[in-house]
Amino acid sequence: GGRAYMSGTSMAAPHIAAYIALLKSDQFNAYSMNDIKQILAGGRDAFVVDLGDDGHDIYYGHGLPVLTGATPQPYTVNYYLEKIYDLGAESSHEYEIKSEIYYGFLGEMTTITAKDYAGFTPVGTIEQQTILQDGQTTINVYYTRNVYNLTINQAGNGITEIDDISGEYLYGTSIKLSVALDEGYKWFKWQVEECSDTTFTKNFNPNIMLQTITMPASDLELTGYAQQAVYLITVKIKGKGKVSTETVTVHYGEGMTLEFQPEDGYSLESVSWGNTELELNEISDGIFTVNLYSITENTELSAVFIKNQTLTWTDVIVWGGGS
């Protein structure tokens, strides 16, 4: 029940065995046996407290193994991403800070490398530091915002004007695409001629003529296309007869001629466009054409065929006299 002073391997072995078991556990990063040999041989000062005489001595060997150095210590890395600024003016540069926590072992040097951020380039040399206790270590990494080229083209007919916004832009800059079309044309699409930023190409909608885009993390070239407006002409038939085509498409400003032919026993009474009755041109017995001029919208016509009236003997009154 008392205490006694003893020394030797029999006393050290249980302590060292437990210490090795902890170093091998997941809690302390599961050190390899080679790491453990270096620690026990005094090769890593953060793991051993020197006791007695300086350095190795006959009473304490390399010192007392401790777990302070074996516990991963947190440290902070701040990534400074340059904010958008006016390329054409002298201005102070501000930064957005993205912080991340890393872990290392007490007394060791950090080995931080610059992370990849699309549209940014790291600048300067990263100053590695010794890992201190309780998260005292902080490392700062700075990035400049990249500049890319924007080229805007127009192709074919139908585009009156595209704003000349070609030039250099910082990554992430908002840019308004502005286009004016000739009469009788409608927007077709933007064609992406050059862009290596897959995030931009995936999200960009080429069918929207007027839109605001964000400058991608690459050079960008866009070409605008327009096409002639196309309108649909449909004919609804009432009664018994036919038209040369019941559905047809025409380009803006074009016209066309439709031919109407009644079935036997019927006649064409009228062809109307909304509330307007169109002129009928007879080209042969009972067959008519209708001319449409300068179509500028979808058009629906209505053709009415009526049954011919026939006389019977009961419909005839004969007037006569006798002597």
MOZI-V203889 format. One record per backbone hydrogen bond with DSSP energy under -0.5 kcal/mol. NH is the residue of the N-H (numbers start at 1). CO is the residue of the C=O. Records with the same first field share a line. If there is no record, write none. Layout:
NH->CO, CO
This chain:
6->4
11->8
12->8
13->9
14->10
15->11
16->12
17->13
18->14
19->15
20->16
21->17
22->18
23->19
24->20
25->21, 22
28->25
29->26
30->25
31->23
36->32
37->33
38->34
39->35
40->36
41->37
42->39
43->38
47->44
48->45
49->64
50->48
57->61
61->57
63->60
64->49
65->63
66->47
69->46
71->67, 68
72->70
73->104
75->102
76->137
77->100
78->139
79->77, 98
80->78, 141
81->79, 96
82->80, 143
83->94
87->85
89->86
96->81
98->79, 96
99->97
100->77
102->75
104->73
106->71
107->131
108->105
110->129
117->115
120->117
121->144
123->142
128->126
131->108
135->74, 132
136->133
139->76
141->78
142->123
143->80
144->121
146->119
148->169
150->167
151->220
153->222
155->224
160->158, 180
161->180
163->178
165->163
167->150
169->148
171->146
172->215
173->170
175->213
177->175, 211
178->176
180->161
182->158
185->182
186->227
188->225
189->225
190->206
191->223
192->190
193->191, 221
194->221
198->196
201->197
202->198
203->199
204->200
206->204
208->205
209->207
211->177, 209
213->175, 211
215->173
218->216
220->149
221->194
222->151
223->191
224->153
225->189
226->155
227->186
229->184
231->250
233->248
234->232, 299
235->246
236->301
238->303
241->239
242->261
244->259
248->233
250->231
252->229
253->295
254->251
256->292
258->290
260->288
261->242
262->286
263->240
266->263
267->306
269->267, 304
270->304
272->302
273->276
274->272, 300
276->273
277->275
278->271
281->289
282->280
283->287
284->287
287->284
288->260
289->281
290->258
292->256
294->253
295->254
299->232
301->234
302->272
303->236
304->270
305->238, 303
306->267
308->265
315->312
316->313
318->316
319->317
320->318
